[in-house]
Amino acid sequence: MSRGRRAGHGGTVALVVGLLLVAVGWVVGAVVASDDALHDAPVLLVGPDVVTAQLVAEVEALEGHPVRAGATENPAAARAALEAGRAVAALEIDLAGTRDTLRLAPDHAPDRDDALVALVRSVEEQRGRTVEVVPGGGPHVGGLAPADLALLGALAGFLLVLVVSLAWGPFARTLRRGLARQAGIGTAALAAAAVVAVLADARGGTLALVIGAVVVAAGGATLLCEALAGLRGLLVAALLVLVLPLPLVLLGGPLLLAEPWAGISGWTVVGAGADAAAATGLDGADLARPVVVLGGTVLLAWGLLLAARWAVARPGSGAHSRGTGVGGTTGGVGAVPVPRAWRAQLAALALVLVTSTTLVLTVWSRADEAALATPLPSLAATTECVASGEVQDVDGLNRIAALRGTPAFQGGDVGASATLQDGRTVWMFGDTLRGDQGDGARFVRNSMLLVEPGCLRVVLPRDDGAIVPDRGDRVGYWPMSVVAVAEPGYDLVTVTAQRVHTVDADDPFGFEALGPAVAVFVVPLGGTPQLVSRTDVGADDADTTSPMWGAAASLAADGWLYLWGTSRPADPPPGTGFALRVARVRADAVGDPARWTYWDGLAWQADASTAAELVGSVGGVSQTLSVFERDGVWYAFSKRDEVLGQDLVFWTAPAPQGPFTATAPVAQLPSDVADGRLRYMPLAHPDLFPQPGTVVVSYSRNSTDVGDVLADPLLYRPRFVRVALPFPALPAPAG
């Protein structure tokens, strides 16, 4: 054996070993990095915006980012997205019960679907819910996934070229023999398509065309590699056609692959074939990349093979030399050489075409990618019923307010309420005293009670803490108002709150308010309220001149949810009240402050800074108040000049945006500073025992000495009275 021939064999062995190491490293790296987990699977959550908005954020925050979540209120739209391949699953949330429905896309990806089902069931179980899985079905052959079929098709094309090349050499000596090889690949493609068409259980014709195209593309790519590198090109072809997409097949789909394996696999013949095969089960799926990859591979192979044929046919090219492969490599019987310059030029042209096409399509697909439109510790339960007896009037309310009840609720202030469609009433309290449950008495920033006929129940989250959980940086949430919106089978309960930062834990007044927040609960008929979202509105800012939006809230008959905000000047004189402004938003969008608008005195504006004063701070309202409508009149009810004032006053208006006019005080509610007894935050409850010309109101009681409250928590309970409504002559509505 000559020295040159020995060197050639040594180079071949080195190439084989090198490519084998690359292949093993590629596959092992994919398996280790992917960790058999989902990666950015597009999933739709189906339910009201106010529910799904926060759930999308929570799902997106899952460790490892297994899901790219979006939301829609329309189940039909979600199913259309599944059919079009824009989502691989849709979770329909049953707010009236605890069993949701997971619909899978009809593209037959069993490994991906199994991983999705396992993930969703795990998340649902953490929330005390179950899930019903609706399979997507889709065309398949013998249970094989699309990637499996595509790999088999690519293997068929590769093996056909391999056999032909070993028998007759890697490069056809004449155009006729080149066309014969292409015809052989086409025949193999037709045979593979026929097998698929017979065995496929649905849409077999379309699936057969896809697999036939994979055979042609794989065969063409293999022939091209041989044309550029001789028999050694078979090794390169095996790497590009079979090894690069192998992780896609082993792990069950691109969504189970980590990057860069997931991204690269889609640009291979097998990856494109798998995408196209999966799309045969879909309607309107985007086939741009599979078509470009498969069609482009075939056209590129044919074009460069013709260019190579033209190059070797040129006079002086050495076209009639025998015994060497393309570019001077050992090629086998009948091989025809292409000058090295042409080989390099053809390879460079192929690289430029493939790279530019890939970049263009990658940028385009990302720009066109549809945005599919740490879990909160919700999962609440209720305590045992505390028998309350029959409650039919204000005396009954005061009687149950004096019940010792359960350690879960010893005392609290605020006491905002809303009536649910099933007849129960939900109550929100601030700084709530929980009794000794083994860890001593303690305060939580807020709590919730359910009042039903003959029974009181405390709603407790899993950790027995605040029902709207603290943020984690010494910031909690004081409730201000509660609004219930009835939906079929459930109520959406919106709780507006203020963010409160603890400055001095030993001082009961050692806090500062940082801005408003909105929490939303879902309450199934007869069921337990569950927190689904909590949204801070604006950045943390202790500036009292910024309105505390949600100090009062009311749902109008026209579907607008009105949110009044209170503010007062910095360093105001003692006894100064709060100014009043108003915003509005559709009830189902309350969790999206970007959709709020603000009354500027003439019109509704998107800029909060334009909000006009409806009531001034001098002789103004309390920081938290009630605003409601009765018989076409809007009433703002509050203690004038906050906690140190004494007059209970109604401000009346013909519309939510005013103009508001103060009426004569309807009662006195002084605080006794000398003995530390505080009476503050009067709130109206217009849906409790309504009677013409009157309204039930409550006020909070407290002591400046926390020791007194700990000794007798009944000092820290609301009281109820009924007051008369004023009947003013109203000016024309503003705006």
NUFITOR-126417 format. One line per 8 residues: number of its first residue (from 1); for each residue z, x, y of C-alpha. Coordinates in steps of 0.02 Angstrom, whole numbers, plus 32768, in hexadecimal, padded with zeros to 4 digits. Each point is the difference from the previous one (the first is absolute). Example, Ala and Ser with C-alpha at 12.3 -4.5 7.8 and 13.67 -1.06 7.14 Angstrom:
1) 8186,8267,7F1F  7FDF,8045,80AC $
END
This chain:
1) 8000,8000,8000  7FCD,8046,80A9  807C,8023,808A  7FB5,7F76,806B  800B,7F82,7F74  80B6,8031,7FDE  8026,7FEC,80B9  7FAD,7F55,7FFD $
9) 806A,7FC7,7F6D  809C,8045,8053  7FD9,7F9D,809C  7FE6,7F63,7F9A  80A7,8016,7FA7  8056,801D,80A7  7FAF,7F64,8046  8036,7F98,7F69 $
17) 80B3,803F,800B  8006,7FE7,80BB  7FBD,7F4F,7FF9  8076,7FD5,7F70  8095,803B,8065  7FC5,7F9D,8096  7FEB,7F65,7F94  80AC,800D,7FB1 $
25) 8052,8023,80A8  7FA6,7F6D,804F  8034,7F83,7F7B  80B3,803F,7FEC  8017,8005,80BD  7FC6,7F4C,8010  8077,7FC3,7F79  8096,805C,8049 $
33) 7FDD,7FD2,80B6  7FD8,7F49,7FDD  80A0,7FE5,7F9D  7FB9,7F62,7FB0  8023,7F9F,80A1  7F9B,7F93,8076  7FBA,804A,80A0  7FCF,7F92,8094 $
41) 7FCE,7F69,7F99  7FC0,7F7A,807A  806C,7F65,7FE5  800A,7F60,8065  80A0,7F9E,801F  7FDD,7F47,8014  8077,7F9A,806C  802D,7FD5,80B4 $
49) 7FE8,808F,807B  80B5,7FFA,8034  8032,8023,7F4B  7F7A,807B,7FCB  8001,806E,809C  80A5,8052,7FD3  7FD9,8000,7F45  7F61,8062,8022 $
57) 8066,8083,805D  807E,800A,7F72  7F79,8012,7F7B  7FA8,8086,8065  80A5,805F,8007  8015,8008,7F42  8018,80B1,7FC1  7F5E,8053,7FCF $
65) 7F9A,7F7D,805F  7FC3,7FA7,7F63  7FBA,7F6D,8062  7F9A,7FE6,809E  8037,7F52,802F  7FB1,7F79,806A  8025,7F49,801E  7FAC,7F58,8011 $
73) 803E,7F4E,800E  7F68,7FBD,7FA3  8003,8008,7F40  7F44,7FE0,7FFC  7FE3,8097,8070  806A,806B,7F8D  7F9C,7FCA,7F68  7F5E,8024,805D $
81) 8042,80AF,8024  8022,8018,7F47  7F52,7FC5,7FD3  7FB2,8074,8082  8065,8097,7FC5  805D,8015,80A6  80A6,7FEB,7FA6  8035,8020,7F4D $
89) 808C,7F7F,7FFF  8046,7F72,8068  80B6,7FCC,7FF9  8014,7F48,802F  80B1,7FE8,803E  8051,7F5B,7FCE  807B,7FE2,808C  8038,7F5C,7FB2 $
97) 803C,8057,7F63  801F,80AA,7FB2  7F63,8016,7F96  7F6B,8052,8053  7F4E,8012,7FBF  7FA7,80A7,7FEE  7F43,7FED,7FF4  7F9E,8097,7FC3 $
105) 7F50,802E,8031  7F76,7FD7,7F83  7FC5,80B3,7FEA  8053,8026,7F59  8070,8097,8023  8089,7FEC,7F7C  8062,80A0,8027  8003,7FDC,80BA $
113) 802E,7F4A,7FE3  808F,8031,7F8C  8045,8076,8085  7FF0,7F79,8086  8058,7F7E,7F97  808E,8078,7FD8  8016,802C,80B8  7FFF,7F4C,803C $
121) 8079,7FC8,7F79  8077,808C,802E  7FFE,7FD0,80B9  8010,7F46,7FD8  8095,801C,7F8C  805A,805D,808B  7FF2,7F61,8067  8032,7F8B,7F75 $
129) 7F4F,7FBD,7FEB  7F82,7FF7,7F74  7F43,800C,7FFD  7F76,7FA8,7FA1  7F69,806F,7FDF  7F50,7FB7,8006  7F86,807C,7FB0  7F5C,801F,8057 $
137) 7F94,8011,7F65  7F56,804A,8029  7F75,8045,7F94  802B,8084,7F7F  7FC4,8046,7F5A  807F,8005,7F75  8091,800B,807A  7FBD,80A2,804C $
145) 8024,801B,80B9  7F6E,801C,8078  8025,80BB,8008  7FFB,800C,7F42  7F55,7FAF,7FFA  7FBF,806E,808C  803C,809D,7FA8  7FAB,7FCB,7F5E $
153) 7F5F,7FE2,8060  800B,80AA,8055  8025,8053,7F59  7F65,7FAF,7FB4  7F91,8043,808C  804D,80AE,7FF6  7FF4,800C,7F42  7F49,7FCA,8000 $
161) 7FD3,808B,807B  806A,807B,7F9D  7FA3,7FDC,7F5E  7F56,8009,8054  802A,80A1,805A  8041,8057,7F64  7F62,7FCD,7FA5  7F79,801B,8084 $
169) 8052,8065,808A  8054,7FD3,80A4  7F63,7FEC,8066  7F62,7FA0,7FD3  7F68,8072,8005  7F8C,7F77,803B  800C,7F66,806B  7FD5,7F94,7F6A $
177) 8092,8047,7F9C  8071,7FE7,8096  7FCE,7F4B,800B  801D,7FF0,7F45  80B2,803C,8016  801C,7F80,8089  7FB6,7F7A,7F90  8078,8033,7F77 $
185) 8093,7FEC,8077  7FBB,7F57,8034  7FF2,7FCA,7F4B  80B4,8033,7FE0  8035,7F9F,809A  7FA7,7F64,7FC1  8054,8012,7F57  80AC,8013,804E $
193) 7FDF,7F6B,8070  7FCC,7F97,7F6C  80A0,8029,7FA3  806A,7FD3,8096  7FA0,7F5E,801E  8021,7FCA,7F4D  80B8,802F,7FFC  8035,7FCF,80B1 $
201) 8060,7F5C,800B  7FCA,7FD0,80B1  7F78,8030,807B  7FBE,8074,7F79  7F55,8013,8050  8044,8049,80A2  8079,8071,7FA5  7F73,803C,7F8F $
209) 7F97,8032,8098  8092,8064,8045  801C,8062,7F5F  7F45,801F,7FF1  8001,8047,80B0  8091,8071,7FD2  7F9E,8045,7F6B  7F69,8025,806F $
217) 8069,804F,8089  8063,806D,7F87  7F63,8038,7FA7  7FA8,8027,80A3  8094,8063,8041  8006,8065,7F5F  7F45,8026,8007  8013,8038,80B5 $
225) 8090,8076,7FD7  7F95,804B,7F76  7F6D,8015,8075  806C,8063,8076  8065,8066,7F83  7FB0,7FF7,7F55  806A,7FDA,7F68  8097,8039,8062 $
233) 7FDE,7F6B,806D  8038,7F92,7F6E  80B0,8043,801B  7FF8,7FD6,80B9  7FBA,7F54,7FD7  808C,7FE0,7F84  807E,802C,8087  7FB1,7F92,8085 $
241) 7FCD,7F6C,7F93  808C,7FF8,7F80  8097,8069,8031  8015,7FD2,80B9  8011,7F45,7FDC  8067,801A,7F61  80A8,7FE0,8058  7FB9,7F5A,803B $
249) 7FE8,7FCD,7F4B  80A1,804A,7FBB  8070,7FB1,8084  7FA9,7F58,8009  7FAF,7FF5,80AB  7FFA,804A,80AF  809D,7FA5,803A  8064,805C,7F7B $
257) 7FC1,80A8,803D  804C,806C,8087  7F95,8058,8080  7F8D,8060,7FFC  7FD5,7FC2,7F52  7FEF,7F4A,8036  7F8C,8028,8090  7F92,807A,7FA1 $
265) 7FEF,7F92,7F65  7FAC,7F76,8063  7F71,8075,802E  7FD9,802F,7F4C  7F81,7FA7,7F93  808B,7FBA,7F91  8069,7FCC,8096  7F6F,7FA7,8052 $
273) 7FD3,7FAF,7F5B  80B2,7FC6,7FE9  8002,7FB4,80AF  7F5B,7FA8,7FE2  8037,7FC4,7F54  80A1,7FBA,8049  7F9D,7FAB,808A  7F9C,7F9D,7F81 $
281) 8099,7F91,7FEE  800A,7FE5,80BC  7F9E,7F9B,807F  7FCD,805A,809F  804C,80A8,7FD3  7FCB,8096,8067  7F87,8063,7F94  7FC4,807B,8084 $
289) 8053,809A,7FB8  7FD6,7FDF,7F47  7F4B,7FDB,802C  7FF0,809B,806D  8054,8071,7F7F  7F9E,7FC2,7F69  7F5B,7FE5,8059  8013,809E,8067 $
297) 8025,8068,7F65  7F63,7FC1,7FAB  7F90,8019,8099  804B,80AB,8025  7FE6,8038,7F4C  7F4D,7FC1,7FFA  7FD5,8048,80A9  8047,80AD,7FDE $
305) 7FB5,8005,7F51  7F55,7FDE,804C  8022,8086,8083  802F,807A,7F77  7F61,7FD2,7FA0  7F9B,8020,809E  8059,80A6,801D  7FDA,8046,7F54 $
313) 7F4C,7FC4,8007  7FD8,8065,809D  7F8E,8096,7FE7  8063,80A1,7FE5  809E,7FA4,7FD2  8006,8042,7F50  7FE8,7F54,7FBB  7FB3,803F,7F5F $
321) 808B,807A,7FD4  805B,7FD6,7F61  80AF,801A,7FBC  8068,7FF0,809C  8054,7F6A,804E  7FF2,7FBF,80AE  8021,8086,8081  7FF7,8088,7F7E $
329) 808D,7FC2,7F90  7FF1,7FF6,7F45  7FC0,7F53,7FE0  7FBB,7FEE,7F50  7F56,7FD7,7FBB  7F7B,7FD3,807D  806C,8018,809A  7FA4,801C,80A4 $
337) 804B,8069,808B  8019,7FCA,80B3  8011,8090,807C  80B2,801B,8036  7FD8,7FD7,80B6  7FC3,7F53,7FCF  8097,7FE4,7F92  8074,802A,8091 $
345) 7F9D,7F94,8079  8000,7F6B,7F8B  80BA,8011,7FDE  8023,800C,80BB  7F96,7F66,8021  805D,7F9F,7F7A  80A7,8036,8048  7FCF,7FCC,80B1 $
353) 7FC0,7F56,7FC8  8098,7FD9,7F95  807E,803C,8082  7FB2,7FA5,8093  7FEE,7F5E,7F9F  80B4,800B,7FC5  8043,801E,80AF  7F9C,7F72,804D $
361) 8035,7F84,7F7C  80B5,8038,8004  800D,7FE7,80BC  7FA4,7F5A,7FF6  806A,7FBC,7F72  80A1,802F,8058  7FC9,7FB0,80A2  7FCD,7F63,7FA4 $
369) 809B,7FFD,7F92  8058,7F59,8016  80B2,800E,8039  8058,7F96,7F82  8049,7FA5,807E  8351,8179,7F3D  8020,7F50,7FB9  807C,7F9A,8064 $
377) 809F,7FDB,7F9C  7FDF,7F44,8003  8011,7FB0,7F53  808B,7F91,8040  806D,7F8A,7F9D  807D,7F7D,8036  80BA,7FFA,7FE1  8055,7F75,7FA1 $
385) 8007,7F5B,8059  8091,7FE7,8077  8021,7F45,7FFE  7FF0,7FBD,80B1  800A,7F45,7FE5  7F93,7F89,8060  7FCC,803B,80AD  7FB9,7F7B,8073 $
393) 8038,802E,80B0  8049,8084,8071  80AF,7FE7,7FB8  7FB9,8027,7F54  7FAF,809E,8042  80A5,803C,804B  8059,7FD6,7F5E  7F8C,806C,7F95 $
401) 8005,8088,8086  80BB,800C,7FDD  7FEC,8010,7F42  8044,80A2,7FB9  7F6B,8001,7F8C  7FC5,809E,7FAB  8027,80B8,8021  7F46,8018,8022 $
409) 8015,7FA5,80A6  80A6,8009,805C  7FC0,7FF3,80B1  7F6B,8020,8071  7FB3,7FD6,80A7  7F56,7FBE,803D  7FE6,7F72,7F83  7F48,7FDA,801F $
417) 7FB9,7F7C,7F8A  7F60,7FAE,7FC2  7FE6,7F6E,7F8A  7F92,8019,7F68  7F88,7F7F,7FBB  806D,7FE5,7F66  8090,7FC6,8070  8067,809F,7FFA $
425) 8030,8060,809C  7FF5,80BC,8010  807B,8057,8073  7FFC,80B1,8044  809D,8058,803B  801B,80A7,8057  8084,8085,7FDD  8046,7FAA,7F66 $
433) 80AA,8026,7FB5  7FF9,800E,7F43  80A5,7FF0,7FA4  8052,807F,7F8D  7F90,8010,7F67  804C,80A1,7FBE  7FC3,806F,808F  8066,7FB0,808B $
441) 7FCE,7F87,8089  7F67,8035,8061  7F82,7FC5,8080  7F45,7FF1,7FE2  7F86,7FE9,808E  7FC1,7F56,7FC7  8010,7F7D,7F78  7FB1,7F5E,7FC5 $
449) 804B,7F5C,7FC4  7FAB,7F6D,7FAC  804D,7F56,801E  7FCF,7F76,7F88  8050,7F57,7FDF  80B2,8020,7FCA  7FEB,80BC,7FF0  8000,80A4,8060 $
457) 7FB1,809E,7FB8  7FF7,80B0,8046  7F59,8057,7FE5  8022,80B2,7FC9  7F87,8090,7FE7  8015,806E,7F68  8070,807D,805A  806E,7F77,804F $
465) 7FD2,8047,80AB  7FA5,7FB1,8091  7F7C,7F82,7FCF  7F8C,8056,807D  8029,80B2,7FCC  8031,8089,8078  7F78,807C,802D  8061,8095,7FC1 $
473) 8021,805E,80A4  809A,7F9D,8038  7F8C,7F76,803B  801C,7F4F,7FC3  7FBF,7F54,802E  805B,7F74,805D  7FAB,7F57,7FE8  7FD5,7F9A,8099 $
481) 7F99,7F6A,7FC9  7FBC,7FAE,7F62  7F5F,7F9B,7FEA  7FC5,7FAF,7F5D  7F47,7FD9,7FE2  7FDF,7F89,7F6E  7F75,8031,7F87  7FD1,7FAC,7F5B $
489) 808B,802F,7F88  8061,8073,8073  803D,8023,80B1  7FDD,809B,8066  809E,8026,8062  7FED,8072,8096  809D,8055,803F  7FF7,805A,80A7 $
497) 8080,8089,8015  8032,808D,8072  800C,80B2,7FC3  80B1,803F,801B  8030,80B7,7FFE  80B6,802D,7FDC  803C,807B,8085  80BB,7FFE,7FD7 $
505) 8034,7FBC,7F56  80B5,7FEE,8038  7FD5,7F96,8098  7FCE,7F4A,7FDC  7F95,8009,809E  7FBE,80AF,7FDB  7F4A,7FD0,7FE8  7F5B,7FF9,805D $
513) 7F6C,7F8B,7FE8  7F5C,805D,7FE3  7F82,7F73,7FFC  7FCB,7F66,7F9E  7FCB,7FEB,7F4C  7FB9,7F76,7F92  8032,7FDE,7F4B  7FA6,7F83,7F92 $
521) 8048,7FAA,7F66  7FAA,7F97,7F7C  8069,7F6E,7FC2  7FB9,7FA2,7F6A  8030,7F49,7FF2  80B1,8002,7FBE  7FF7,80BD,7FED  8052,8099,8049 $
529) 7FBD,804D,80A2  7FAC,80A8,7FE5  7FDD,807D,808A  7F48,802F,8003  7FEE,805D,80A5  8061,8050,808C  7FA1,803D,8099  8048,8060,8093 $
537) 7FAC,7FCB,80A2  7FE3,8093,8073  8050,80AB,8003  80BD,8016,8006  8037,7FEE,80B5  80AD,7FD1,8042  7FB8,7FCD,80A9  8042,7F51,8026 $
545) 7F71,7FE1,8078  7F8B,7FF1,7F6A  8000,7F4D,7FBC  8058,7FE2,7F5B  7F77,7F92,7FB8  803C,7F7D,7F86  80A3,7FDF,805B  7FC7,7F4E,7FE2 $
553) 7F71,7FBE,7F96  7FB3,7F57,7FE2  7F69,7FBD,7FA2  7F9B,7F86,806A  7F9E,7F6D,7FBD  7F5C,805A,8028  8029,808B,7F84  8030,8085,807F $
561) 80A3,805D,7FE2  8051,8021,80A9  8071,8098,8012  806A,800C,809C  803F,80AA,8039  8099,802A,8067  801F,8095,8073  806A,8033,8093 $
569) 8006,808D,807E  804E,80A6,7FD6  80B9,800C,8030  800E,7F4A,8037  809C,7FBE,8056  8081,7FB1,7F8A  7FD4,7F4E,7FD2  7F44,8016,8018 $
577) 7F96,7F9D,7F87  7F56,8023,7FB4  7F52,7FD7,803E  7F8F,7F9B,7F8D  7F48,801C,7FD2  7F91,7FBA,7F77  7F7D,803A,7F81  7FA3,7FA1,7F7B $
585) 7FA6,8022,7F5B  7FC1,7F9D,7F6D  808D,7FEB,7F85  7FA6,805A,7F73  7FE1,8099,806E  80B0,8017,8044  8012,80A3,7FA0  7F6F,804B,8062 $
593) 803A,801E,80B4  7F4F,8033,8031  7FD1,7F48,7FF4  808A,7FC4,8075  7FD0,7FC6,80AF  8070,7FEF,8099  8007,7F81,808D  7FDF,8054,80A8 $
601) 801F,7F63,8069  7F4B,7FC7,7FF8  7FBA,802B,7F54  8027,8052,7F5A  7FE2,80BC,8000  8001,8087,7F79  8066,8077,806D  80BC,7FE5,7FEE $
609) 8021,8052,80A8  7FAB,7F6D,8058  807F,7F81,7FC0  8045,7F9A,8090  80B6,7FCE,801B  8022,7F4A,7FD5  80BA,800D,802B  804C,808A,806B $
617) 8091,806E,7FC9  8072,7FC4,808D  804C,7F62,7FBA  7F96,8025,7F68  800C,7FDC,7F47  8060,805B,7F78  7FAE,808D,7F9F  7FE6,7F89,7F6C $
625) 7FDE,7F48,801B  7FA5,7F66,7FBD  7F5F,7FB0,803D  7FC1,7F5F,7FB1  7F97,7F67,8023  803A,7F4B,7FFD  7F94,7F6C,8034  7F87,806B,8063 $
633) 8086,805F,805E  8027,80B8,7FE0  80B7,8031,800A  8045,80B0,8010  80BA,7FFA,7FD4  8076,808F,8025  80A3,803A,804D  7FD6,802E,80B3 $
641) 8024,80B6,802C  8022,8036,7F4D  80A9,8019,7FAC  8066,8007,80A1  7FB6,7F60,8045  8043,7F54,7FD4  7F7B,7F7C,8022  7F98,7FB8,7F72 $
649) 7F5A,7FD8,8052  7F57,7FB6,7FD3  7F64,8040,8057  7F75,7F7F,7FED  7F43,8012,8007  7F64,7F9C,7FD7  7FB8,808E,7F96  803C,809B,7FA3 $
657) 7FC5,806E,808F  805D,7F9A,8082  8020,7FEB,808C  80B8,7FF7,7FCF  8082,7FAC,806D  80BC,8011,7FE7  8063,7F5F,7FEF  80B7,7FDE,801F $
665) 8077,804E,7F7F  801E,7F90,7F6A  80A1,8058,7FC8  8070,8095,8021  8012,8091,7F86  8070,8084,804E  8037,80A0,7FA9  80B8,802D,800D $
673) 7FFC,80B7,802E  80BD,800A,800A  801F,7FD7,7F4A  7F5C,804A,7FC2  7FB6,7F5B,7FC6  7F43,7FFF,8019  7F92,7F65,8000  7F48,8026,8011 $
681) 7F4D,7FE9,7FC3  7FEF,7F42,8001  7F6B,7FC9,7F98  7FAF,7F56,7FEA  7FD9,7FB3,7F56  7F88,7F72,802C  7FD7,7FD7,7F4A  80B8,7FE8,7FCC $
689) 8035,7F49,8004  7F8A,7FD3,8090  8033,7F72,8071  7FA3,7FC2,809B  8037,8055,80A0  8070,8082,7FAC  7FF6,80A1,7F9E  8078,805E,7F8D $
697) 802D,80AD,8041  806B,808E,7FBE  8055,8093,8051  8042,80A3,7FBA  80B6,8033,8004  8047,80AE,7FF3  808F,8070,8036  8000,80A5,805A $
705) 807F,8039,7F7E  7FAB,801D,7F58  80AA,7FFF,7FAE  8016,7F4A,802F  7F5A,7FD4,7FAC  802A,8061,7F62  80A8,7FA7,7FF8  7FB4,7F54,801C $
713) 7F42,7FFA,7FE8  7FFF,7F49,8034  800E,8040,80B2  7F51,8043,7FE5  7FA9,7F5D,7FD3  7F8F,7F8F,8069  8037,7F5A,8049  7F92,7F66,8019 $
721) 7FF7,7F7C,8088  7F85,7F7A,8032  7FC3,8002,80B4  7F95,7F89,8067  7F4F,802D,802D  7FD1,7FF7,80B8  7F6D,7F94,8031  7FB4,8054,8098 $
729) 7F65,7FD1,8060  7F88,8086,7FC6  7F7B,805A,8067  7F51,8016,7FBD  7FED,807F,7F73  7FD4,80B2,8030  7F53,8032,7FC8 $
END
